[in-house]
């Protein structure tokens, strides 16, 4: 596990502003849109963006999605932002104890020139819901850039993470994607960031636990409620 200091976070945010000032986007070009469920690249790693906080202009994905450098791009290699901080203690191997704490998030400071949206590719608005409690059997959905939206139920709720079954799917590239409750006709309620597959069960880190970690790491830059 590793974290950057508040000072480093502030420096990165300042650097993003400076970069935008030095290299302004052409007035005739549409700004790059950043939204939950989009494909992101960090070095040679491809992942899915979990959530975009429009007010704070910070985006979130899985911590194990980070590359060797701070720059984050979209699939067309447009720079969208820079890594601010992360936690990642994802175990190696195929099994994990249910009482083991898993942390796996990355916060990305978005560049000033990008446009932001909190709407998933299918048109559903995604809200931050860190206070939502999960229980086995609860209907749940996951969006990844490879598999799209797949839905099932919560299998088990563990120490800062949970597993899913009965239809939730994932492939390489879906890591970091949003996991959410999807009421009929209403906005999605973000409850997790996709982490991995343990045995036969897809797993996500809890958004409730993640927002607590973000407050510890970035102070006032914690995600805003939807």
ChimeraX attribute file (.defattr): number of C-alpha atoms within 10 A of each C-alpha:
attribute: neighborCount
match mode: 1-to-1
recipient: residues
	/A:1	10
	/A:2	9
	/A:3	15
	/A:4	14
	/A:5	13
	/A:6	17
	/A:7	10
	/A:8	14
	/A:9	21
	/A:10	14
	/A:11	13
	/A:12	21
	/A:13	22
	/A:14	14
	/A:15	15
	/A:16	20
	/A:17	15
	/A:18	14
	/A:19	14
	/A:20	15
	/A:21	12
	/A:22	9
	/A:23	9
	/A:24	11
	/A:25	14
	/A:26	8
	/A:27	7
	/A:28	6
	/A:29	7
	/A:30	11
	/A:31	16
	/A:32	18
	/A:33	13
	/A:34	26
	/A:35	24
	/A:36	27
	/A:37	29
	/A:38	21
	/A:39	23
	/A:40	26
	/A:41	24
	/A:42	20
	/A:43	15
	/A:44	9
	/A:45	14
	/A:46	22
	/A:47	27
	/A:48	30
	/A:49	32
	/A:50	33
	/A:51	31
	/A:52	28
	/A:53	24
	/A:54	18
	/A:55	9
	/A:56	14
	/A:57	20
	/A:58	23
	/A:59	27
	/A:60	25
	/A:61	29
	/A:62	29
	/A:63	24
	/A:64	21
	/A:65	25
	/A:66	26
	/A:67	16
	/A:68	9
	/A:69	10
	/A:70	15
	/A:71	18
	/A:72	23
	/A:73	19
	/A:74	21
	/A:75	13
	/A:76	10
	/A:77	11
	/A:78	14
	/A:79	18
	/A:80	26
	/A:81	26
	/A:82	24
	/A:83	25
	/A:84	26
	/A:85	24
	/A:86	25
	/A:87	22
	/A:88	19
	/A:89	14
	/A:90	17
	/A:91	14
	/A:92	7
	/A:93	8
	/A:94	10
	/A:95	10
	/A:96	14
	/A:97	9
	/A:98	15
	/A:99	11
	/A:100	12
	/A:101	16
	/A:102	24
	/A:103	26
	/A:104	26
	/A:105	30
	/A:106	25
	/A:107	28
	/A:108	27
	/A:109	25
	/A:110	28
	/A:111	23
	/A:112	19
	/A:113	21
	/A:114	19
	/A:115	16
	/A:116	22
	/A:117	17
	/A:118	22
	/A:119	19
	/A:120	20
	/A:121	15
	/A:122	10
	/A:123	9
	/A:124	14
	/A:125	18
	/A:126	28
	/A:127	21
	/A:128	23
	/A:129	21
	/A:130	21
	/A:131	12
	/A:132	13
	/A:133	10
	/A:134	16
	/A:135	12
	/A:136	13
	/A:137	14
	/A:138	13
	/A:139	19
	/A:140	25
	/A:141	23
	/A:142	30
	/A:143	31
	/A:144	28
	/A:145	23
	/A:146	16
	/A:147	15
	/A:148	15
	/A:149	20
	/A:150	16
	/A:151	20
	/A:152	17
	/A:153	19
	/A:154	23
	/A:155	19
	/A:156	18
	/A:157	20
	/A:158	16
	/A:159	15
	/A:160	20
	/A:161	26
	/A:162	25
	/A:163	24
	/A:164	28
	/A:165	19
	/A:166	15
	/A:167	14
	/A:168	22
	/A:169	22
	/A:170	25
	/A:171	13
	/A:172	14
	/A:173	19
	/A:174	28
	/A:175	29
	/A:176	35
	/A:177	31
	/A:178	33
	/A:179	32
	/A:180	25
	/A:181	25
	/A:182	19
	/A:183	11
	/A:184	7
	/A:185	7
	/A:186	11
	/A:187	18
	/A:188	24
	/A:189	22
	/A:190	27
	/A:191	28
	/A:192	29
	/A:193	31
	/A:194	31
	/A:195	32
	/A:196	23
	/A:197	18
	/A:198	13
	/A:199	11
	/A:200	10
	/A:201	19
	/A:202	22
	/A:203	27
	/A:204	29
	/A:205	29
	/A:206	29
	/A:207	25
	/A:208	19
	/A:209	19
	/A:210	26
	/A:211	20
	/A:212	14
	/A:213	18
	/A:214	20
	/A:215	13
	/A:216	14
	/A:217	21
	/A:218	20
	/A:219	11
	/A:220	12
	/A:221	18
	/A:222	19
	/A:223	26
	/A:224	16
	/A:225	11
	/A:226	16
